Amino acid sequence: MESNRGQKVRRIKEPLWIKGKLDLPFLSLVLILLTVGLVMLFSASYDYSYAYMKNSYHFILRQFIFAVIGVVAMLVVSKINYRKLKKYSKIIYGVSMVLLVILLAMPPMIKGLDVKRWLVIGPISFQPSEIAKFSIILLLANYISNNRDKMGRPKEGFLYPLIYLGICCGLVVFEPHMSATILIFLIGIAMMVIGGTKLRYLLISGASAAVLGGIAIISGIVGYGGDRIKYWLDPWADATGKGYQTIQSLLAIGSGGILGRGFGKSRQKQLWVPEPHNDFIFSIVCEELGLIGALIIIALFCLLVWRGFIIAMRAPDTFGSLLAVGLTFQVGLQAALNILVVTNTVPNTGISLPFFSYGGTALMLLLAQMGIVLSISRASFIEKS
């Protein structure tokens, strides 16, 4: 018998492209949400766009172009082997942290308002926090899959991933962008729970985060936090100022009733709800489509998350499973937080509604990430066929 001693072990090279069938239910849900989102964006932005841009189609045309590019990107990404992302996880995380640092070093875009969330490079503007969300999901998926046998330990399973998560959240909170900070933190904790981190460690981190958040608000690091809690509890205390947006949102939701006023017939979008095409677009949805329409849209988001979890459970490896969970949980959690803000269930933190709120680069990134989930579904089909 020939001995293999001393010979180099040949590693199987992962193919770049995946030929398996993608998950049609997940793809259909993405396209349905995207289509409904574009239709509602057109309705919500029509009057605002004409008043401020002298063109009623300004926002919908731009969003439509980004949507088309995003769908193409999603389909292309769905053909690329998601495992290729593993070796770039630390690089992507590092780049996103550098972008956050650069953002903090730049002057505020709006005079008199010390908020730094947008980075402008030539004709392109984007929020580095959007890239940070993806980077932390990718990094933790890679880290946990490489250390799955050690996730019950305090150092490997709790301290190290929490450091990655803490650096990211720390930079985002200083923008300040509290909603993105909360979103990133909860996504990271959820992935750690699924990855095997012991609950007692996470309870400690959750309590610590709550204390640090309270200190940040009280000390003024997040300067607007105290006011937002105050006017969340009683928006009518400053009905024409800091409570105005919340009040107009609630009026829109209440006037929609069960069946709504009808598509395009919102009154609050006529320059009552500030920037109705952005974070508060769901209030216009409720006014025009009513409770029934709002519940259908919430159901679509729930189905998307459910189908994403199905793909995660069928994934051929731990990395793919965690990546699918993180990406779909991000969509569901962000949608839930947005709806909670719009209905004044939680303080106004400024968070967009996926597939609905205006924002071209954010929409493209979101669709590309849905393409990664579809890539995982393709790989699952190949493994089981």
N, C-alpha and C positions, 0 to 999 in steps of 0.2 A: 504494500500500500504506500502511496506517496504521501509524504508528510506535508501539511500546510504551514508548518512552523516557519516563521521568518517571512512568509509571504504577506503582502499587503492585502487587507480586506477590502474588496471592491464595494463601494457604496452605490446603491441604486439611485440614479439621478432622476429627480422628479421632473415629469414633463411640464412644459410651460402652459400648454393648452389642455383643457378638459373637454371630452366629447360626449359626456353623459347628458341625459335629459334634465332640464331645469324644472323646478317645482312650479307648475302652472298655477295652482291656487295662490301661492305667495306672490307670483308675478301679477296675477289678476288683481289682487287686493292693492298692490302698490299702484298699478295703473288706474284703478277706480278712485283711490284716494287722491291721486295726482289730478285726475280729470275733474273731480268734484271740487278740489282745491282751486284749480285754475278758474272754474266757472264762478265760484264764490268770491275769488279775488277780483274778478272783473266787476261783479256786482258791487262789492264793498268799496272798490277804489274809484269807481266811475266819476262820482261827483267831486271827490277830493282831488283826483287827477286833473279834472277840468279846471277847478278853482286855482290850483297852484302850478300846474304845468301847461295850462291852456290846451290840453289834449287829453280827452277822456280815456284814450287807449294807451297812455304812456306806460303805466305800470304793468298792465296785462301783456302788452307786446314784449316788453323786456323779459318778464317772467316766462312767457311762452317760449321765447328763444332759448333761455337757460334750461327750460324743461325739456325741450327737444334734444339739446346737447347732453343733458343729464340722462335721458333715456338711452341715447346711443352709448354713452359712457357705461351705463348700467349693464347693457347687453354685452359690450366688449369685456368688461370686468368679469362678468359671469362666465366667460369662456377661459379666463386666466386661472391657473391653479392657485388657489388661496394659500397653499403651503409656502409659496414663494415669499409671502409677506413675513414669515418667521424671522428670517435673517436681517430684515430691515426694521424690525420693531423698535430696537433701541435708537436707531438713526432717526426714525420718524418722531419718536418721543423727544429726542434731543433737539431736533429742528423746531418742533412745536414749542418747547420751553424757551428756546432762543427767541422765537417770534414774540412770545409773551414778554420777555425781558425788553426787547426792542420797543414793544408797544408802550410799556411803562416809562421808558426813557423819553418818549415823544410828548410834545405838548398836546393838551386836550383839543379835540376837533371843534368843540363848541365853547366859545368864550364864556367865562363865568360859571361853567359847569365842569368840575374836575372829574370827568368820566372818560376813560380811554379804552374803547372796545374795538374800534375799527382801525385796521392797518390799510393804508392806501399805497398801492404800487402802480404808478401810471394810471391807466384807465380802470384798473381792477381794485376793488375794495372788499375786504373780508374781515371776519372776526377770527383772530387766532384761537379763541376759545373753542370754535367749532373743530379745528384741527386737533386741539388738545383733547377733546372728548374722544375722538377716534384713536388718537395715539395711546391714551391710557387703556382703552379697551384692547387694543392690539398688544401692548406691552404686557398687560396682566394675563392675557390669554396665552402668550408665549411663556411667561415666567411660571405660571401655575402648571401648564402642561409639562414643563421641564422639571418641576419640583413637586409633582403630585404626591409622591411618597413622603414628602417632608412638610406638607401643609398643616399638619397637626401640631408642629413645633412652634414655639413662641417666636423664634428668630426668623426662620425661613418662611413660615406660614403666616406670620402677622407683621413683624417689624419691617422686613425688607419691602414687601408690597405696599405697606402703609407709608413708607418713606417716599416711594415713587408717587403715590397718590397725594401725599401731603405737599410735596413740592409743586405739583400741578395746581392743586386747590389754592395754595398760598399765593401763587402768582396771579391766578384769576381773581381772587378776592380783592386784590389791591387795584384792580382796574377802576372802580370796583364793579364786579358783576356777580352779585350774590346768587341769582338764580342758576347761572352756569356752574358756580362753585358747588351748590347743593346738588345739582344734577350729576356732576362729575364724581362727587363724593359718594352718592348713593349707588351709582353704577359700579364704582370700584368695590364698595362694600358687598354689593350683590354678587359680584364675580368671585370675591374672596369666600363668601359663604358657600357658593356652589363648588368652589375649588377645594373646600375642606378645612378652611380656617375655623378654629374652635369659637363657638358663639361667645364664650366669656371674654375672649380678647376683643371681639367686635363690640360687645356691650361697653367695654372700657373706652374704646375709640369713639363710639357714638356719644357717650357722656362727655368725653374730652372735647369733641367737636362742638357740642352744644354750649359748653362753657366758653370755649374760644370764640364762638360766634357771638355769644352774649357780650363778651369783653370787647370784641371788635365793634359792635354797635354802640355800646355805652361809651367807649373811649373815643369814638369818632373816626376810627379807621374806615368804617363804612358809614360815612357821614349822613347818608339819607335813610339809614336803617330805622332809626328811632322814629322819624316822621312817618315812615311808611307803616309802621306798626300802629302808630297813633291814629292815622287816617284810615287804616284798615278797620279798626275797632269802631270808628265813627267818621265816615267820609263826609257827613254833612257838617262836621265841625269847620270845614273849609270848602264849602260846596262849589265855590267859583275858582278855587285854586287847586291845592294838592289832592282834594277828594273829588275833583270834577270828573276825571276820566272814569273812575269807578262808578260814580253815580249815573253817568250817561250809559255806561255798559249795562248796569242793572235795569235801567229804564228800557233799553233795547231788548234785553232778555224777557222782561216782564210783559212788554207790549206784544211780543210774538205769540204768547199763549200756547195752545196745544198744536194748532196747525200752521201758525205763522201768518204774516201779512201777504206772503207770496213773493216769488223770486223777483228781485229788483225793486221791491216796494218798501224797503226800509226807509224810515224817516231819520233815524239816528245817524245814518251814514252821511247825511247831508250837512256835514261839518259840525255835528254835535259830538260824536265820539271822535276824539283826537286820533289822527292817523288810523282809520278803521281797517286799513289793509295790512297792518302789521300785527302787533301782539294781541289786539282786541278784536280780531276778525271773527272770532267765535261768537261774539255778542251779536254781530250782524247776521251770522248764520242762524242763531236762535230767533232773531226778530223776523227773518224772512221765511224760514222753514219750520219754525215752531219747535215745541218739545219733541215731536215725533221725528223731525228731521235731525235734530241734535242727537237724539238717541241712536238713530241709524248711523250717524258719523262716528259716534263713540263705539258702537258695535263693530264698525269696520276697523277701527284701530285695535280693538280687543282681538278680533279675528287675525289681524296681521301679526300681533305679538304671539298669539296661540300657534299660528302656522310657523312662525320663526322658531318657536320652542320645539315644535315637531321636527323641524329640520335639524335643530341642535341635537336632539335625542338620536337622530339617525346618522349623525356625522360619523365618518370613519375613524376619527381620532379626537383626542381631548382638546387639542388646539382648535380644531374646527368647531367643536361643540361649544366651547367657551366664547369663541369669536361670534358665533351665531346668536348665542344668548345675549351677549353684551350689546351687539348692534341692534337687535330687535327690542331689547329691554329699554335701550336709550330712546327709541321712538315712542314706545308706550308711556314711559315715565315723563318725557317732555310734553307729550300731549296731555297727560293727566295734570301736570303742574300748570300748564297754560289754562286749562279749563277751570282749575281751582282758583287761579288768579282772576280770571274774567268774571267768575261768579262771586268774587270777594270771599271765598272760603279761606284763602290764605292771603297774606300781604302781597301787594303788587311788586313784583321783582323784575319784570321785564323779560319775558320768555316767549319765544315764538311758537306757533302751532305748526308742526311738521306737515309739509305738502300744501299748506294753506297760506301761511304768512308770507308777505313779500320779502324776497331776498334771493337773488340769483345764484350767487356762489354757494350759499348755504344749501339751496335746493340741489345743485349739482353734486355737492359732497354727499348729501343724503342719498341721492339716487345711486351714486357710485358705491356707497356702503351697502345698499340693498343688493347691488350686483355681487358683492362679496358673499352675502348670504345665499344668493342663487348659485354661486360657484360651489359653495359647500354642498348644496342640494345636488348639483351635478355629480360631485365626487361620491356622494352617498349612493346615488343610482348606480354608478360604475362598480362600487364595492359589493353591492347586493345583486348585481345582474350576472 
